[in-house]
Amino acid sequence: MEKIKKSFETTVTSTLDSIDSTVVEATKKIDTLVSPTRSTFAKRYPTLFSLLATLGVIMTFLGIEQILLTADILEQHPMLILALGVAILALTGTLYKKLS
């Protein structure tokens, strides 16, 4: 039984290593092909690129705001939203300091 378990572990490990190396190789090849186009687009159209990035950020914030306002208690008490936001920032900042 132990021999079968070791054989199975070895097979799974080698298969996962093979998959990992294939994915890494594919990622490098795709990056090599896409990178010139990506950098060229950003350099060719910096204003359009900046506007699209800004639009994405604004839409994200607006979506989050709309989701938060679906909760009646948060819509009626905006200070609660502020307090929750500050608490989340403090919590993540503390967690970041502890993990670093």
C-alpha positions in Angstrom: 0.0 0.0 0.0 2.8 2.4 0.9 4.5 1.6 -2.4 1.4 2.5 -4.4 1.0 5.8 -2.4 4.7 6.8 -3.1 4.2 5.9 -6.8 1.1 8.0 -7.0 2.7 10.9 -5.2 5.7 10.8 -7.6 3.4 10.6 -10.7 1.3 13.5 -9.5 4.3 15.6 -8.6 6.0 15.1 -12.0 2.7 15.8 -13.8 2.3 19.1 -11.8 5.9 20.1 -12.5 5.4 19.4 -16.2 2.2 21.5 -16.2 3.9 24.3 -14.3 6.9 24.4 -16.7 4.5 24.4 -19.7 2.5 27.3 -18.3 5.6 29.3 -17.6 6.9 28.7 -21.1 3.6 29.6 -22.7 3.4 32.8 -20.5 6.9 33.9 -21.6 6.0 33.3 -25.3 2.8 35.2 -25.0 4.5 38.1 -23.2 7.1 38.1 -25.9 4.5 38.4 -28.6 2.1 40.8 -26.9 4.6 43.1 -25.1 5.7 45.1 -28.2 2.1 45.8 -29.2 1.1 46.7 -25.6 3.9 49.1 -25.1 3.5 50.5 -28.6 -0.2 51.2 -28.0 0.5 53.0 -24.7 3.2 55.1 -26.4 1.3 55.8 -29.5 -1.9 56.8 -27.8 -1.0 58.0 -24.3 -4.0 60.3 -23.9 -6.4 57.5 -24.9 -4.7 55.1 -22.7 -4.9 57.5 -19.7 -8.5 58.2 -20.4 -9.4 54.5 -20.5 -7.5 53.8 -17.3 -9.3 56.7 -15.6 -12.6 55.6 -16.9 -12.0 52.1 -15.5 -11.1 53.5 -12.1 -14.2 55.8 -12.0 -16.5 53.0 -13.1 -15.1 50.7 -10.4 -15.6 53.4 -7.7 -19.1 54.1 -9.0 -20.0 50.4 -9.0 -18.8 50.0 -5.4 -20.8 53.1 -4.4 -24.0 51.8 -6.0 -23.5 48.4 -4.3 -23.1 50.1 -0.9 -26.1 52.3 -1.4 -28.4 49.3 -1.9 -28.1 48.7 1.8 -30.6 51.1 3.4 -28.7 51.6 6.6 -25.6 52.8 4.7 -27.6 55.1 2.5 -29.2 56.7 5.6 -25.9 56.9 7.6 -23.0 58.0 5.3 -20.8 58.5 8.4 -21.1 54.7 8.9 -19.6 54.2 5.4 -16.7 56.6 6.3 -16.1 54.8 9.6 -16.2 51.4 8.0 -13.8 52.6 5.3 -11.3 54.0 7.8 -11.6 50.8 9.9 -10.9 48.6 6.8 -7.9 50.8 5.9 -6.5 50.6 9.4 -7.0 46.9 9.6 -5.3 46.2 6.2 -2.5 48.6 7.1 -1.9 46.8 10.4 -2.0 43.5 8.7 0.4 44.7 6.0 2.9 45.8 8.7 2.7 42.5 10.5 3.2 40.5 7.3 6.2 42.6 6.1 
